[in-house]
Amino acid sequence: MRHVSTIVLVHVIISLIAIVAGVIVMFGLLGSRAMPGLTAIFLILTILTNATGFVIPPLVTEKLLPSHIIGGLSLVLLAIACIALYAMQLKGAWRPIYIVTAMVSLYLNVFVLVIQSFLKVPALQALAPAVPPNPPAGPVFAAVQGIVLVFFAVMIIGAWRRFRPVNFA
């Protein structure tokens, strides 16, 4: 059991660092700043957080969960983002493809973070109690997820309009 708790701790740390890096990159996109080093950290750690999510039980021992489906979707989006950024160098349609795929991957990680926060933080549990095996629900939880969704939609549209790097590398 200690092995599992270590995996979960590493997964959470990687995830939180990836989210922080991703938020900084997102604001960089709004300012048309490329930030290649931090972008690489964001992409690598987001890939790692999604990949490590698959080795956390119950998937290994029992069943597929919605978080695993979200992780799989995020990995596909991240693969496209990496192709757009590194292979296609954001040329033509690859610039908005990169923005959307990278930022939707960030959104999905934040979406899962909100769910996990409502499951694990006692003050949030009291506001939106979950009835296992279901995730949290109720108006407070829905409002928070709605705010997060609107925030990311506005940021992605803003980045799409503003991010025009002269040279990413």
N, C-alpha and C positions, 0 to 999 in steps of 0.2 A: 504494500500500500504506500510506503514511503516513496517508492519509485514513481508512482502515479502522481503524488503530490509535488514532486520535483518537476515532472514534466509539465504539470499544470502551472506551476510557478514560472517556469521558463517561458511557457506559452504566453502567460499574462504579461510578463515583462517585455517580451518581444512585441506583443500586440500594442501595449501602451506607448512604447518608443516609436513604433511604426505610425501610430495615430498622430503623435506629436509632430514627427517629421513630416507626415502627410499634410497636416494643417499648415505648417510653415511653408511647404511647397505650394499648397493651394493659394495662400496669400501671395507667394512669389509669382504665381501665374497671373494673378490679378494685376500685379505691377509689371508684368512682362519681363520678370527676372527668371532666368533659366535655372539657376542653382543646381548644376549638374551633380555635385557631390552629395548634397542632401537628397536630391531626387533619387540617386542610386541607393542611398540608405533606405529611403521610404519604400522603393520598389522591392529591394531585397528582403527587408524585414516584413513587409506585407505578404510577400510570397511565403516567407518562413512561418509567419503566424497562421496563415491558412493551412500550410502543410502540416504544422505541428498539431493543429486542431483535429486532424484525422487519426492521430495516435492516442488521443485522450479517450478513455472509455466514456460511454458505452459502445462506441462504434467498433472498437477492437473486439469486444466480447458479446455485444448484443445486437444493436440496431442502428440504422441510419437516422440521424436527427436533422431537423431543419437547419441547424447551425452548420452541419456538414454540407448540406446542399448549397447554402450561402457561400461557404468556403470554396466549394468546387466552382461555382459561378465566378467568384472573385479570382480564382486562379486562371480561368479562361480569359477574363477581362485583363488581368495583369500580363498574360502572355501577349495579348494584342497590344497593350500599352508598350511593352518592351520592344516589340517589332516596330511599332510606329515611331518610337523614340530612337532606338539604337540602329535598326536596320534601314528604316525609311527616312530617318533624320528629320521627321516632322514636315516633310515636303508635301505640299498640296493638301489633299484631304486627310493626310496622316496627322496633321496638327490637331484638328478637332477630334479625330478618332482617339489620339493620345489623351487629350484633355478629358473626354467623356469616360473612357475606360479606366484611366488612373483614378479619377475623382469618384466615379461610382464604386470602385473598389474601396476607396477610403470611406465613402458613405456606408458601405456594407459592414466594414469593421466597426464603425461608430454605431450603427444599428445594433450589432451584436453586443457592443459595449453597454449600450443602454439597457438591453434585455438582461445582461449579466449583472448590471448594477442594481436593477430592480429585484433580481433574485438573491443577491448577496448582501446588499447594504440594508441593515435593519430599518432605517428611517424610510427608505424607498419601498421596502417590503410592506410597511404599514400603509403606504399610500396606494399601492396596487398589489395586493396579495395574489400570489400565484397558487393555483390548485394543481399540484403535480398530477400528471406529467405535462400539463399545459404551461405555457409561458405567462408572464404577468399580463393583466388585462385591466380594463376600466378606463375611466375618462382621464385620469392623471397620466397614466402610461401612454394612452393614445395621444394626448396633447403633447407630451414630450417627444414622442416619435414623429408626430406631425411637424413640430417646430424644427426638428433635426432634418426632416425631409425637405421642408421649404427652404431652410438655410442652405442645404447642399444644392438644391435646384437653382437658387439665386446665384450661388458661388460658381457653379458650373457654367451657367449662362454668361456670367461676368468674365470668367476665364476664357471662354470661347471667343468673346468679343475683344478682349484685351491682350491675350498672350500672343505675341508676335516676336519671338526671339530672332535676333539677327544671326547668331551662331550659338548653337547649344553646347557644342563640345568645348 
